[in-house]
Amino acid sequence: MMDYFITDYNMSCPPGAESAVLEDSIMHKGRPVTAGSRILENFISPIDATVVTRLEAAGVTILGKTKMDEFGAAGLFPDSAAGVSGAVSAVADGNATYAFCNDYTGAVRQQAAERGVCYIHPTYGTVSRYGLIPAVPSMDQIGIVCRTPEEGFRALSVIAGRDGKDGAVFDNARSAMDYGQWAVDIKRVRIGEPVNVFADIPDAADALELIKGFKTVDFKLEYYDIYSGVMRILCGAEISSSLTRYDGVKFGYRADGFKDLRELYTKSRTEALGPDAKLVSLLGAMALSQGCYEKYYDKAMRIRRLIKDSVKFDKYDIIVMPATGAGDDARLALHALPQLCGLPAVTVPYKSGGWTTTGSRTALDGGTKPGGGTKPGGGITFIAEAGNDMMLLAALKAVTQ
C-alpha cells in the first residue's frame, strides 16, 4: 500500500463509520502541520480548523494528514510536475471515505478523475477557511475528494455553514447544502458546451455522450486562451504575499549561523523553501513590484473581472468542461473558471461508455452503466452558478436515470 501520510494517526475506523484524511495544509490541534514544506518543520497546530471541528462533531474518524506538494504550488508552471496526491490515493484505494484539501491549480481534481474518484469544489464562501494554511486567499477553498458525488455532497452539508472566524463565508451557506430538497427535471436543465474548449481538447469530446438527454447550448468561453496566464500571475502574487510570514523568526524552520536579521531571513528561506515555492514567490514579487504592478497584476485583475462578467447563466444552467488535458497550460485553463469566479464545480471520472469509479462502477449510484467501455477518458467537470452547488448533484443524478 502506498504511504499516503505525512502524519499517520494510526487510528482505526469503527465498522460502518465514515473516515477522512486531511491534506497537510489543514490544521488539527496538537498535530504537526507543514503544508508540505520544510519551512514549517516541527510546527504544531495550536487550533482546530473549522472543518475538523465539524467533522469530529459528526462522528467522522480522522485518520491522518496526507502528503501534498509544497503549499500546493507544484505544477503551477511548465516542467514543474505536481506530485502524487496522498489525498486522492487514500480515497481511490478505499482507505478513507473522504479527503479534504485545497486545490487551486486543478492538479488534485485531475488526478482524482484519472484515479476513478470525484472532486467537489464548493462555491467560494461556502466552507470556512479558518485553520487552512493560506496560499491564494482569493481562491483558497477546502474541497472534497470522494467516491461518489452523493457521498461528497453529504460531507459538504456537514462542513458548510457560516463561521464568524471567516468573514468570507456567506450567511445562508448551510441552507444551500440541503441536498435532499433538489429535484431537477432533466428536460428543463440546459447545459452549456464551450465549443472552443472542446475544440482545443478533442479527446474529451466523447464524454459529451453522457449528457445527450439534456438540452445543450453551444457557446464560446471568452478569454479562455489566456486563463492560464491570468492564473499564474494572480496565484504567484498571492502566494508570494502569503509566504512572507515564513521568515525564521516566529515559527517554523530557522537557519543556523546568521550574522544579522537580513541574513536570518535569507538563509532560512533559502534552505527551507523548495524550488517551486521559490519560483512562485519570485514571480509574485515581480508582478507586485512598482515597475510591473500595472502591466501584470492590475491587468490580470481587470481580466479576471471581465471573465466573471462574461459567464452568464441565462442561456444555460450548467457548464460542462473536460477535466483533463495534456500539459500544465491545459490543466490550469480547464480548472481556472471555478477558481477565478468562485463557482461550484464537480469533477467526475469518465470512461468510454459511462461514468466510472475504481472497479468500473458508476460514480453516482454504485451500479453498472449499460454499454460501459474500457477506453480511459479522464474526467468531466460540471460548473454551476455561485450558490447553486446542489444543482450539480441533482443534474448528475439525472444523467444516470
VENBEL-V509984 format. One record per helix or strand of 2 or more residues. SS is the DSSP state (alpha for helix, beta for strand). FROM is the first residue (numbers start at 1). TO is the last residue. If there is no record, write none. Layout:
ss-><SS,SS>
from-><FROM,FROM>
to-><TO,TO>
//
This chain:
ss-><beta,beta,alpha,alpha,beta,alpha,alpha,beta,alpha,beta,beta,alpha,alpha,beta,alpha,alpha,beta,alpha,alpha,alpha,alpha,beta,alpha,alpha,beta,beta,beta,alpha>
from-><5,19,38,50,61,70,86,98,107,118,142,149,175,190,195,202,215,224,261,275,293,318,328,336,345,354,376,389>
to-><8,23,40,57,66,72,92,102,114,121,146,159,177,194,200,211,219,243,272,288,310,322,334,341,351,355,384,399>
//
